[in-house]
Structure formats: C-alpha cells, structure tokens
Amino acid sequence: MEFTVFLFVVSVLWGCLNSYLAQYRGRNLYVWFLLGFLFGPFPLIFLYLLPAAGKVKEEDIEDIKEETPAETENPDAADDGGINIAHHAPFDQQDWYYLDEQRTQHGPHTFSEMRKFTRKEIISGQTYVWNQSMSNWKKVKDIPEFERALNF
C-alpha cells in the first residue's frame, strides 16, 4: 500500500514537472502533465527535442498573413509595402506585432513601445512587423514611412 502511494506521488511530480516545462515551451500543459504522469521522465526528452511552439520559420512567413486578420478584402488597399495608405490610422493608434530572430511573434505593442524596442536594438530594419492595416508581414526597411517614424 505504501509503495502504491509513493508511486502515485512520484507520478504526480513527474506530471507537474512536465507541465511546468511545457508551459515555457509554449505547449499544452494539461497534455504534458498527463504524459508525465503516465510515462515519467520520458516526455521530458521529447519536450526538449520539440521546437518551442510559436516559432516561425522563414518559409512560413507567407502563412502568417493568413493566420492574422488583415484587410485584404478592402478594394481601396494600395500595393505599397502592404500598408493601406488611404485608410490607415497614424502609427501610434495601431497595435503592432513583430517577429524576433527566432521568428516568435510578439505583440500587440503600441508604436511608442516599438520605438523603445528600436532604441534597445530589439527591432532593426531586418525585423518583420505587421498591423491590421497591412496585408502581409514586411521588414521594417521595406516600409519607408514606418522606418522613418522609428528614427532609424
């Protein structure tokens, strides 16, 4: 009887450890708790080998525009870097998103925050950015008015 209780407690601890680490890897913590509970330390190996969820590869950037709500149906949208110049709010009134070097999406951020990220060198001309008035993710350097507004 004591061994059964001990085994149950150890299984719960493995489940907790798996779910804790899964949360930081962007995975479903309930699924990983169950896997840890049932299989002990073995799911940790798979969790370590799996790429962190939320990472986006260079070739997947085209797929991102389909996942984010953009105003692509707007017939007035101009093809000038993906920004609808005729109908976009000033930069400081929009929510901005960016992809870091590992292609992890961050946001929403205010334009003021984006400028701080520029000063801290988190965002550069090579960084992909997006907001709801854009039809596509674009590099900062490919959006001249945004690049100027960030004071590069």
C-alpha positions, 0 to 999 in steps of 0.5 A: 500500500505504501509503495502504491502511494509513493508511486502515485506521488512520484507520478504526480511530480513527474506530471507537474514537472512536465507541465511546468516545462511545457508551459515555457515551451509554449505547449499544452500543459494539461497534455504534458502533465498527463504524459508525465504522469503516465510515462515519467521522465520520458516526455521530458526528452521529447519536450526538449527535442520539440521546437518551442511552439510559436516559432516561425520559420522563414518559409512560413512567413507567407502563412502568417498573413493568413493566420492574422486578420488583415484587410485584404478584402478592402478594394481601396488597399494600395500595393505599397509595402502592404500598408493601406495608405488611404485608410490607415490610422497614424502609427501610434493608434495601431497595435503592432506585432513583430517577429524576433530572430527566432521568428516568435511573434510578439505583440500587440505593442503600441508604436511608442513601445516599438520605438523603445524596442528600436532604441534597445536594438530589439527591432532593426530594419531586418525585423518583420512587423505587421498591423491590421492595416497591412496585408502581409508581414514586411521588414521594417526597411521595406516600409519607408514611412514606418522606418522613418517614424522609428528614427532609424 
